[in-house]
Amino acid sequence: MGERMVPDAAWYGAQTSRSIENFPFGDGERLPMEVVRGMALLKAAAADANLAEGRLPEEKAEAIAWACGEVVSGRMDGEFALPVYQAGSGTSSHMNLNEVVANLANVRLGGKKGSKSPVHPNDDVNMGQSTNNTFPSGAKVAAVLALPGVADALDGLADALKAKGKEFAGVVKSGRTHLQDAVPVTLGQEFAAWGVAVAKAAARLRRGGEPLLELGAGGNAVGTGVNTGKAFRKDLIAALNRRTGVRFRVAEDGLQATQFLTDFAALSGAVRCAALDIQQIANNLRLLASGPNTGIGEISLPAVEPGSSIMPGKVNPSICEAVNMAMMQIQGLDHAVALACGAGQLELNTHMPLVAADVLRELELLERAAGLLAEKCVEGIEAREERCRANLERSAGLATILNPRLGYDRVAGLVKEGLARGMTLKELALEKGLLTEAEYGKLVAESTGPNL
């Protein structure tokens, strides 16, 4: 397309320069570097495979692999300024990487930057590759490498909740359904249940990442493997596995892997489910801590900052609110991923940069929010036992546990009388000699089940 002026200090080339001009969306919309690093790992593996197959000289292969390592290390991050919103296959960012790697390799070999140097961005760095396969495969590599940290953060949150479950095991309180009084539970049972929910979300996330181990890399354009040797895909994946320690595998069908992005949608769905559970838990914490004097007030959340610019002494559930917003953002990103995954046509889905970027942003948000909720909120929660006991005594749900002992009609009468006289069911039952203090306590304890 003609000559192009490129800054002397830049390691990229003419195609990147054009793309920077063509897609001026700003730094806030940059493609995540994890995708670029994932592609760089693939290119290093491709160089290994091309060397093994005798298609690439040793000095070029080693220089390309070294240059890819420089990209993976993060030292070249400033060379990748392109936004998510670019060519739909990710060609702009892919060529950005090819140019940077080629220039680094040429200087490594004692030459100069530029496409006329020995290492060519298309002929050498891109040998055996196509954007249509390299970009989504690089995004899969990035997501797979990110998953352990996210799952570990969820496990940490689950452990924190379960630890509170043990700590609060003896704190009996009123359960609530429909936000109305229900039968007794322990505060520990509530926290333990939330811990199980988050642990299941972590397991679901790990399962959701398994299909991403299948890579279409080496499929070249539409997935048929044109212009590559018969063993290239297998050799590429084997080299990638040696470099990452992960068990990636060759796609069962190269065309399917090129056309469909729903493996990303499945992982995104698992992230969304985790976000839904955490959002509900954050809301539960806010409700139980509400007040502290005019709300439920059964727990105290750690105070992390002043809550008001006008009301002295006010402390808000800021961590829960921040986490809630992050979980809502994840749900929005998941919707964008679903729309993009269903928008492909024929041999290619041309919405890959959006899918890759949003899935990685979901993972980052989930990891940070889970760690934040555990460290700055859950671990410092304290039970307000007297408030729990007082709320339980006033709970209309106690009528249910008195039924087997006193009968439905008698308990219904006690409820009516209690409302009229402003007394609790316990007070009326004791006053009328229907139960002793010990018998009442036993009924409450038994009502919470064996986990007490």
N, C-alpha and C positions, 0 to 999 in steps of 0.2 A: 504493500500500500504506500510505498515511497519512504523516503528518509524521514527521521523523526529526531528532534533534539531531546536528549536525555541528560539530566544533571550529572556533572562529573562525579559527584559523590555517591550517586545511586548505584546499587548493585543490580537493579532490574534493567529492563531494556525497552525497546520501542513499543511492543504490544502492551506492556503494563502502563507506559506513559499515555497511550491512547485511552486505555480503560479508565485511568484516573480522571481524564478529561470527560469521558463519556458518561460516567456514573458519579456525579458530584453529590452524594448523599451525606457526607460529613463523617467525622471520626466516630460519632456515637452509633453509627450503623455498620461498623467494620465487621468483616467476617471473622469469627472466632479463630484465634491462632491455633487452637487445638486441631482444627480441620487441616490447616496448612501443615502442621507437624505430622499429622496422620498420613498425608500424601507424601511428605518427605521420607517417612519410614518406608512407604511402599516403593519410592524411587530408589532408595538405597538397596532394597531387596531386589528390585528389577535389575539394577546394575550387577548385583551378585549373580542373578540368573543368566543375564546376557553374557557375563564373563564365563560362567561355567559352560555355556553353549557355544563359546567361541565367536560370538557376534560383536563383542566389545573388547578392545585391547585392555590389558591389565592396568596400565597407567591411567587410562580414562576411567575405568570402573572404580578404581581406588579413589581417584580424585572426586568423582561424583558422590561416592558413598561418604567421603569426608565432608564434602560440602553439605550434604543432607544432614549430617550430624551437627553442623553449625546451625542449621535451621532448627532442628529438634531441640538444641540446647537453649534456644530463646535469644541468642546473641544477634539474630538478624530480624527480630520482630519489627523494627522500624521500616523495613523494606516492603511490608505487606499492608498497604493502606486501603485496599479495595473494599467496598461495602458488600453487604449481603445481596443487595439489589443490583444485579449484574446479569451477564449472559446466563440463561437458565440452567445450563449444564455445569456452570462454574468454570468455563474456559478461561475467563479473565484471570481468576485467581490461580488456576492451574498453570497458565503461561507465565504469570508473575513468578511462580515457584521455579518453573523450568529456566527462566532467564537468570534468576538469582543464583541458582545452583550451577548453571553453566559458567557464569562469570566468576564465581568463587573457585570452581574447579580449574578454570583457565589460569587464574592468578596462582593457585596452588602448584600448577605445573610450570610456573615461571613465565607465563604469557600475560596477555592483557584482556581487559573486559571487551565484550563485543561478539556478535554472531559470526564474524569472520575468523575467530580464534579456533583452535583445534576442537574444543568441546562445544558442540552445537546444542542449543536448547531443545530443538525438535528431533534432530537426527540421533543424538547421543543420550541426553538426559531423559527424553521422552520415548526412547526405544522400547517397543513392545507395549506401549501404553496409549490410552485415549482418555480424554477428559470424562467421557461418558461412563467409564468404568473406574478410573482413578479417583475422581472426586467423591462419588458415593462410597467407594471402598475406603478412602482416607477418612471420611466422616464416620464410617463404622469403626475403624481402628480407634479414632478419637473417643467415640462413645464407650467402646469396650474398655479402654484404658481408664476412663473416668468412673466407670461403674463401681469398682471396689470401694473407692472413697465415699461415694454416695451411700452405698449399702451399709458401710461401716458407720456412717453418721446416723443412719436410721437405727442401726443396732444400738448405738450409744444412747439415743433418745429412748428406745425401748427399755434398755437396762435402767436408765434413770427413773422412768415411770414405774417399772417393776420394783425398784428399790424403795420408792415411796409407798408402793403397795404393801410391802412388808412392814415399813415403819408405821403406817397408819392402820395396820390390821385390826387393832382393838378399838378403833374410833367408830362407834356405831352412830348412824345418822339416818335422816329420812331420804329414801329414794324418791325420784321424781319421774313421772312419765307425763307427756303432754305439758310439761312444766307445772304439773300439779302434784300434790302429795301422793306418794305411793308407799309401798311396804319398805321396811327398814333395809338398809345395806350398810356395809362399812365403807369408810373413806378409802381404806386399803383395797377393797374389791373394785372400786371405781378406777383407781390408778392402775391396778393390775390388769384390768380389762383393756385400758388404753395402751398399756405396754404390749399386750398380745397383738392388738391391732397394728401397731407400728412394726412389730417383728414380722407379722405376716406381710406387711407392705414391703419390707426389705427382701423377704424371700420371693415375693412376686416380681420385684425389680430384677433380682438376679436371674430369674427364669426369663424375664422379658429381654434380657441381653443376649441370651443364647443364640437366637437366629442371626444376630449381627456378626457372628463368627464366620458366616458364609459370605465369601467375597467374590465379586465379579471381576476383580482386577485381572488384566491380561485379556479381557474379552474383546478389546479394540473396536470401538465405535458402536456396534449393535450387539456385541456379545459373542460373535462367531469365532473370535480369535484370529482374524485376518492379519497377515503379515507377521505372525509369530510362529515359532516352532511348536510341535505337538506337546512337548514337555514343559513349555514355558510357564504356563499357569501353575502347574504343580511345583516347578522349581522356584517360582516367585514366592508362593505361599510358604514353602519350606524355609526359604531365606528369611522371610518376614517373621516366621515363628522363632527362628534362631535369634533374631534381633530383639524380639519383644518378650519371649517366653510365654506367649499366648498360643493357644491351639486354634488358629484360624484354619479354614478349609476352603477348597475350591468350590465355587457355586455348582449346585446340581445341574442347573440350566443357565447358561450364560446370557441368553436372551431375556429370560425371566428376571434375572438379577439386574439387568440393565433397564428394563421397562418399569419395574414395580419398586416402590419405596415403602411398602406397607410394613416391612420389618421395623422401620423407624417409627411408624404409627403405633405398632404394638408396644414398643418400649415407651413411647410417649404416653400411651394409655396407662401403663404401669406407674409412671411418674405421676400422672393425674390422680390415680387412685390413692397413692400415698399422700398427695396434696389434700385430697378430700378428707382423709382420716385426720391429718394433722390440723386442718382447719377446724374440724369438729372438736378436736381435743382443745385447741386454743380457745374456742368459744366456751367450752365447758369450764375451763380454768377462769375465764373472765366472769362467768356467771357465779361460780362458787366463791370467787373473791369479791363479788360486787358489794358495794356499800362504802366502807366496811360496816357502817352502823345501820343503814337503811335498806340494805340489800340482803342477799343470802349470807355472805360473810363467813362461810365455814372454813375457808383457808386464807392464808396471807401469802401474797406473792412477794418476791424480793423487790425492794424499792431500788430502781436503777437510775431514776432522774426525777426532778420536780415535775409534777403533772400539770401545773397551770401557771400562767403568767399573771393571774389576778387573784386566785384562791389560795391563800397560804396553807401549806401543809398537805395539799392535795397530791396524791400519788396515783398515777394511772397504770393500767396493765400494758405498758408500752411494748414490751417484748412480744406479747401475744398479738397485739395489733400489727406490729411489723411483720410477724410471721404470717398472719392472716392475709396481708396484702401480697406477700410473696406467693402464697398458695393460690390466690386469685390470679396472679400474673401467670403462674404455671398453667392454670386452666385455660387462659386465653391463648398462650403459646401452643398448647395442645390442640386447640381448635384450628389454629393456623396450620399446624402440621397435618391435621386430617384433611383440610381443604387442599393443601398442596399435594399430598399423597394421592388424592383422587383426581388430579388435574393433568395426568400424563396423556400423551397421544401416541399411538402406534409404537415405534421402537424406542421411545425415550420419554421420560418425565422431565420436563424442562423447568422444574421448580426446586432443584436440588439444593442450591445455596440456602434457601429459606428453611427447608426441612432440617438440614444439618445444623444451621445456626440456632434454630429454636429448640431442637432437642438438647443441644449442648447447654443452652441457657437454662432450660428446665432442670437439667442435672445439677448445674452449679447452684441455682437457687435452692433446690431441695437440700443439697448437702449443707449449704451455709445456714439455712433456716432451721434444719433439724439440730445442728450443732448449737446454734444460738438458743433455741428453745430449751435444750437440755441444760446447757451451762449457765445461762443467765436467768432462767426461770425455774424449771422443774426441780433442779438440785437444791434450790433454796426455799422451796415451798414449806410452810409450816401449817399444821392443823390447828384450828381454833376449836378445841374439844368442847369447851363449855357452850359455844354457840351451836355446835352440832347436836349436843345433848338437848339444848333448849328447843331447837327446831324440831327435833324428833318428838319431844314431849307434846308439842302443839300439832303434830302431824295428824291429819285425818286418815292417813294410811294405816295408822295403828288399829283402826277398826277391823281391818282384814285379819290381823294376827289374833284378834280376840274372838273371832267367829267360832273356831273349833271348840273353844273353852266355854263360851257364854251363850252361843247361839246367835243367829242373824238378827232376830227380832229384838232381843234384849240389847245387843250392841247398837242397833239402829236407834233405840230409845235413848241410850247413853249419848250418842252423837247429838241428838236433838236437845237433850237436857244440857249437855256441855256447851252448846252454842248459846242456849238461853241464859245460862248462869256464868258464862265466861270461864269455864273450867276445862281442864284437859281430861281425856278419857282415863288416863292413869289416876288422876285425882279422884274422879268419880268412882272408879272401880275400887279404889282403896277405901274411900269414904263409906261405900255401901258394903264393904266386906266381901266383895266378889273375888278379890285377889289379894294376896300378900305382896309386899315389896319384892320378896325373893321370887315368887311365882311370876310376877310381871317381868322381872329381869331375865328370867329363864326363857320366857316366851319371846322376848325381843332378841336374845342371843340366838335362839334356835331359828328365828325367822331369817337370819342372814345367811344360813346355809353352812356347809362344812368348811368353807374357806376362812371363817372367822378365826 
